[in-house]
Amino acid sequence: MAERTSSKPTTAAKPRQSAAKPSARKPAATKDAKPTLLSGGNPQIPKGDGDAPVQAYIAAMPGWKSDTGRRLDALIARTVPGVKKAVKWNSPFYGVEGQGWFLAYHCFTKYIKVTFFRGASLSPLPPVESKDKNTRYFHIHEGEQLDEELVASWIRQASELPGWMT
């Protein structure tokens, strides 16, 4: 009987490997991992209700913005006791239970944009217009002195108006 020879290696002796390369896998997120900063340095924080996601957002704000975020959050909490907080669309939102959201803010490269959803009803008007006739903004830039009395007045007025419902 003639012996058969083959130039092909046998596959039975080698363990089969998965198609995914180990280096192509993303490492699992760890509790201590820093959030990704989106364009303009805005932190990517998972959507969530309550103070914890808002504090995670504030802690992840880059540079001077984090200190300003802490001051703004404290001012809102002092001005509106029992304020409802959440992170939606990578921005902290503040509202009154049953009335909706009255304020949100978002990091941009050179400033923090504070949004009053019913800002057109505030007096004096926040300085920056919106495409939405009801919404007004103000911007906080690095090194600017925050007029806490004026901002607290806007916060108080906005919290007393019907808010934006999501």
Contacts in CASP RR format, 6 or more apart in sequence:
PFRMAT RR
TARGET T0000
AUTHOR 0000-0000-0000
METHOD contacts of the structure
MODEL  1
MAERTSSKPTTAAKPRQSAAKPSARKPAATKDAKPTLLSGGNPQIPKGDG
DAPVQAYIAAMPGWKSDTGRRLDALIARTVPGVKKAVKWNSPFYGVEGQG
WFLAYHCFTKYIKVTFFRGASLSPLPPVESKDKNTRYFHIHEGEQLDEEL
VASWIRQASELPGWMT
34 60 0 8 1.000
35 43 0 8 1.000
35 44 0 8 1.000
35 45 0 8 1.000
35 56 0 8 1.000
35 60 0 8 1.000
36 43 0 8 1.000
36 44 0 8 1.000
37 43 0 8 1.000
37 44 0 8 1.000
37 60 0 8 1.000
37 62 0 8 1.000
38 44 0 8 1.000
38 90 0 8 1.000
40 107 0 8 1.000
40 108 0 8 1.000
40 109 0 8 1.000
41 62 0 8 1.000
41 107 0 8 1.000
41 108 0 8 1.000
41 109 0 8 1.000
42 90 0 8 1.000
42 91 0 8 1.000
42 106 0 8 1.000
42 107 0 8 1.000
42 108 0 8 1.000
43 56 0 8 1.000
43 57 0 8 1.000
43 60 0 8 1.000
43 61 0 8 1.000
43 62 0 8 1.000
43 90 0 8 1.000
43 107 0 8 1.000
44 90 0 8 1.000
45 53 0 8 1.000
45 56 0 8 1.000
45 57 0 8 1.000
45 60 0 8 1.000
45 87 0 8 1.000
45 90 0 8 1.000
46 53 0 8 1.000
46 87 0 8 1.000
47 53 0 8 1.000
47 86 0 8 1.000
47 87 0 8 1.000
47 88 0 8 1.000
47 89 0 8 1.000
48 86 0 8 1.000
48 87 0 8 1.000
48 88 0 8 1.000
49 84 0 8 1.000
49 85 0 8 1.000
49 86 0 8 1.000
50 84 0 8 1.000
50 85 0 8 1.000
50 86 0 8 1.000
51 85 0 8 1.000
53 85 0 8 1.000
53 86 0 8 1.000
53 87 0 8 1.000
53 92 0 8 1.000
54 73 0 8 1.000
54 85 0 8 1.000
54 86 0 8 1.000
54 87 0 8 1.000
54 92 0 8 1.000
55 73 0 8 1.000
56 87 0 8 1.000
57 87 0 8 1.000
57 90 0 8 1.000
57 91 0 8 1.000
57 92 0 8 1.000
58 66 0 8 1.000
58 69 0 8 1.000
58 70 0 8 1.000
58 73 0 8 1.000
58 92 0 8 1.000
59 66 0 8 1.000
60 66 0 8 1.000
61 68 0 8 1.000
61 69 0 8 1.000
61 107 0 8 1.000
61 112 0 8 1.000
62 107 0 8 1.000
64 142 0 8 1.000
64 143 0 8 1.000
65 107 0 8 1.000
65 112 0 8 1.000
68 112 0 8 1.000
68 140 0 8 1.000
68 146 0 8 1.000
69 105 0 8 1.000
69 112 0 8 1.000
71 146 0 8 1.000
71 148 0 8 1.000
72 105 0 8 1.000
72 112 0 8 1.000
72 114 0 8 1.000
72 140 0 8 1.000
72 146 0 8 1.000
72 151 0 8 1.000
73 92 0 8 1.000
75 148 0 8 1.000
75 151 0 8 1.000
75 152 0 8 1.000
75 155 0 8 1.000
76 83 0 8 1.000
76 94 0 8 1.000
76 103 0 8 1.000
76 155 0 8 1.000
77 83 0 8 1.000
78 152 0 8 1.000
79 152 0 8 1.000
79 155 0 8 1.000
79 156 0 8 1.000
79 159 0 8 1.000
80 94 0 8 1.000
80 95 0 8 1.000
80 96 0 8 1.000
80 155 0 8 1.000
80 156 0 8 1.000
80 159 0 8 1.000
83 94 0 8 1.000
83 95 0 8 1.000
83 96 0 8 1.000
83 159 0 8 1.000
84 94 0 8 1.000
84 95 0 8 1.000
84 96 0 8 1.000
84 97 0 8 1.000
84 100 0 8 1.000
85 92 0 8 1.000
85 93 0 8 1.000
85 94 0 8 1.000
85 95 0 8 1.000
86 92 0 8 1.000
86 93 0 8 1.000
87 93 0 8 1.000
88 104 0 8 1.000
88 166 0 8 1.000
90 106 0 8 1.000
91 104 0 8 1.000
91 105 0 8 1.000
91 106 0 8 1.000
92 104 0 8 1.000
92 105 0 8 1.000
93 101 0 8 1.000
93 103 0 8 1.000
93 104 0 8 1.000
94 101 0 8 1.000
94 102 0 8 1.000
94 103 0 8 1.000
94 104 0 8 1.000
95 101 0 8 1.000
95 102 0 8 1.000
95 103 0 8 1.000
95 159 0 8 1.000
95 163 0 8 1.000
96 102 0 8 1.000
96 159 0 8 1.000
96 163 0 8 1.000
99 159 0 8 1.000
99 161 0 8 1.000
99 162 0 8 1.000
99 163 0 8 1.000
100 162 0 8 1.000
100 163 0 8 1.000
100 164 0 8 1.000
100 165 0 8 1.000
100 166 0 8 1.000
101 117 0 8 1.000
101 163 0 8 1.000
101 164 0 8 1.000
101 165 0 8 1.000
101 166 0 8 1.000
102 116 0 8 1.000
102 117 0 8 1.000
102 118 0 8 1.000
102 155 0 8 1.000
102 158 0 8 1.000
102 159 0 8 1.000
102 161 0 8 1.000
102 163 0 8 1.000
102 164 0 8 1.000
103 114 0 8 1.000
103 115 0 8 1.000
103 116 0 8 1.000
103 117 0 8 1.000
103 155 0 8 1.000
103 158 0 8 1.000
104 114 0 8 1.000
104 115 0 8 1.000
104 117 0 8 1.000
105 112 0 8 1.000
105 113 0 8 1.000
105 114 0 8 1.000
105 115 0 8 1.000
106 112 0 8 1.000
106 113 0 8 1.000
106 115 0 8 1.000
110 141 0 8 1.000
110 142 0 8 1.000
111 139 0 8 1.000
111 140 0 8 1.000
111 141 0 8 1.000
111 142 0 8 1.000
112 139 0 8 1.000
112 140 0 8 1.000
113 137 0 8 1.000
113 139 0 8 1.000
114 126 0 8 1.000
114 137 0 8 1.000
114 138 0 8 1.000
114 139 0 8 1.000
114 140 0 8 1.000
114 151 0 8 1.000
115 130 0 8 1.000
115 135 0 8 1.000
115 137 0 8 1.000
116 122 0 8 1.000
116 126 0 8 1.000
116 135 0 8 1.000
116 136 0 8 1.000
116 137 0 8 1.000
116 138 0 8 1.000
116 154 0 8 1.000
116 158 0 8 1.000
117 134 0 8 1.000
117 135 0 8 1.000
117 158 0 8 1.000
117 163 0 8 1.000
117 164 0 8 1.000
118 134 0 8 1.000
118 135 0 8 1.000
118 158 0 8 1.000
118 161 0 8 1.000
118 162 0 8 1.000
118 163 0 8 1.000
118 164 0 8 1.000
119 125 0 8 1.000
119 126 0 8 1.000
119 134 0 8 1.000
119 135 0 8 1.000
119 136 0 8 1.000
119 154 0 8 1.000
119 158 0 8 1.000
120 133 0 8 1.000
120 134 0 8 1.000
120 135 0 8 1.000
120 136 0 8 1.000
121 134 0 8 1.000
121 157 0 8 1.000
121 161 0 8 1.000
122 136 0 8 1.000
122 154 0 8 1.000
122 157 0 8 1.000
122 158 0 8 1.000
123 157 0 8 1.000
124 150 0 8 1.000
125 136 0 8 1.000
126 136 0 8 1.000
126 137 0 8 1.000
126 138 0 8 1.000
126 154 0 8 1.000
127 136 0 8 1.000
127 137 0 8 1.000
127 138 0 8 1.000
128 136 0 8 1.000
128 137 0 8 1.000
128 138 0 8 1.000
128 139 0 8 1.000
129 136 0 8 1.000
129 137 0 8 1.000
130 136 0 8 1.000
130 137 0 8 1.000
138 151 0 8 1.000
138 154 0 8 1.000
140 146 0 8 1.000
END
